[in-house]
């Protein structure tokens, strides 16, 4: 409220709009009611748009806008899911399902992953090394929202030197079996260089180590990206096999291990192939 009051006194200061956005994002994270989450995220996006309009040469403004729009898209997805399930909040009893304010619907309806990406790229033009913008862009890549046509542009952004220490931190966390922490570090490394197949391979191992179905799906996705970047990488086939095994897709897992053996005589792939053969025999027995 204080920042909104300050902005009312001086609507030309982009920092006030930026701070209003940040506050609305925090309120969105704290809110449990789906319609209210959408409202806070939409208000954050409106404030971020004001910020960018007032100072289009400030990279942080584009970060605010990208973050707010991504949060809005997530809030809308949750809202629609809850509405479809008709799980009414207890406080509402038989009252109609609450909807976001009509005045904010244009912002809600216009939100898109493409717009989030555009904000990230606009900010990176202004501040190439902005880690938060790079991370936001990598999250879009991971979710499949960045098309192959952007590969050439992304290669110009790649920074192997900045990625190296993040990989080292990921390796240390992985060695300590802190797989979730390691995955975060490898994601940060990928945000600096999304074309290093080793990062995808390592993160795949992290997700597989968490031994959850959803994470195994992420492990499979990363292993396949790894192999797309480096088809002859035997460990990539091993990662793919482990992920498929975790998903209960045993025949495909064995085929992936065999593909790894054909590409390179890797002891880990050989051991995995033998394990899969034993398991397959047990399932058939």
Secondary structure as GFF3:
##gff-version 3
##sequence-region A 1 285
A	DSSP	alpha_helix	2	9	.	.	.	ID=ss1
A	DSSP	alpha_helix	14	30	.	.	.	ID=ss2
A	DSSP	alpha_helix	34	54	.	.	.	ID=ss3
A	DSSP	alpha_helix	59	85	.	.	.	ID=ss4
A	DSSP	three_ten_helix	90	92	.	.	.	ID=ss5
A	DSSP	three_ten_helix	102	104	.	.	.	ID=ss6
A	DSSP	alpha_helix	105	110	.	.	.	ID=ss7
A	DSSP	alpha_helix	113	126	.	.	.	ID=ss8
A	DSSP	alpha_helix	131	142	.	.	.	ID=ss9
A	DSSP	three_ten_helix	148	150	.	.	.	ID=ss10
A	DSSP	alpha_helix	151	157	.	.	.	ID=ss11
A	DSSP	alpha_helix	160	175	.	.	.	ID=ss12
A	DSSP	alpha_helix	179	192	.	.	.	ID=ss13
A	DSSP	alpha_helix	197	209	.	.	.	ID=ss14
A	DSSP	alpha_helix	213	229	.	.	.	ID=ss15
A	DSSP	alpha_helix	234	246	.	.	.	ID=ss16
A	DSSP	alpha_helix	250	263	.	.	.	ID=ss17
A	DSSP	alpha_helix	267	284	.	.	.	ID=ss18
###
